[in-house]
Amino acid sequence: MMDAEKKNNDGVAADANGVGNITNNIGVSTVWYGYDCVFSNGEYLKKIQEGESNLEQNALPQPSTTAHHQASFRRSGSHRSLKDYGWLRKLDLRSDVPSIEEIRDWAFNTLQFEENVLVEVFISMLEYYDLLEEFNLDRETLRRYAFAVMHKHHKDCYYQRTDIEGEVSVIGTTVNASEGDSKLSDGGHHTLCEYHNWYHAVSCSQVCFLFLTLGGADQYLESKDIFCIIVGALIHDLDHPGTNNDFEVKRNTELAQKYHNDSVLERHSISEGLNLCTRNPELDWLKSFDNIEDREYVENYITEAILATDPARHAGIVKEALEFAAEGPKAYNTAASISSSELVELKQFDRANLQHRIFIGRLFLHSADISNPLHSSFDVARDWAVRVTTEFSRQASKEKKLRLQVTSYMDGLDSEYNIAKVQIGFFSFMVQPLFDTMGKLFPKLSHLNDWGEANCDGYREVLAACENVRHEE
């Protein structure tokens, strides 16, 4: 979920850039366009705030481009093409199943593959750890389950049935769904989720797989934990409507009431993902955990990990990670007495400590969820940026139509300039501080922010090109 939960009572006065500072015992806290953020380095925060201020002062006036930007949405089998702002690439989708070596690579891109192929990617990651054999999991049951998850990501979203009809229009975009290629709601309207869809689900699962394998985190986890992380990432946005929790709360939807305005969409996804097992015996992989303690363990671990993807919990997770970086295995009151030599060997985590293992799952799902800006390819990072900002624009449009308070960072994303600007800020305030701490906990992941910086350089080139056009005019 690359969206922010707007805080109305955070007690922080934000400046013109949506930034405001607060003091905290762990790190330096701030708010960026409704995001609660935490930095380990106050000097770095000051530097990027000054950079944001300078960028705002030099901002270009952005005329409306609604009449000029057009996008096409087309599905033929598993192929989709979405051209938006002249950025999103039209990919020739692959129908072959990638090898585990290709999946276990930072260059892997889920958007390159037909949807059905990604079911096999999911199975391959589980088989890498021999989890099917260890837990007596039926391969066909898991495949059917993954296909069910895939189709549920493409269904019409629940709020259409109780709140508003789905819209096909996007700010600055005209979207056309070809007849017969798209699933329709009872009202005949197509609901688009360009970002929170099956591709994002598998992408998060695969990034978690990289954290475990290339990051070396699997040494601190039991097999059940690894299974829960890979499966939890796959279902963390199940039945996502393309709008955020704040939209649910402002609309006072049935789900917002059901979950008391607390992590509404995350709790809904957990429920839907686990209920697929309980409602249909052919999808029920949970039955393999026939011991009641094991079943409760799996359900609880998946629940805790998915709840961590709520952006409202971002600051808390960063603070916990900073505590681990500072305290090592002493965090969460490890029962055993640890000598200095053992401390070096154990590094940051104690595999025998359940709380440590659950925290790794929470940290990984949240980190994978916002990892797109760190992709090794700028083209791929940019593809994801266009997708998520298209959803943001649609939410802002809905909020205006419904006369709700418009989410500020979702409004006006109708130009390359504005999208690039938001992406630079998102990396600087949210992604970079989180992965800086990740790199301290898992040194083999310390290079990821370098790719994020390189991608920001790409966005800065977009800003410079826009300014050159202005000067030429």
Summary of the structure (lengths in Angstrom):
residues: 473
radius of gyration: 21.8
end to end distance: 38.7
largest distance: 70.8
contacts: 1546
relative contact order: 0.14
helix: 57%
strand: 6%
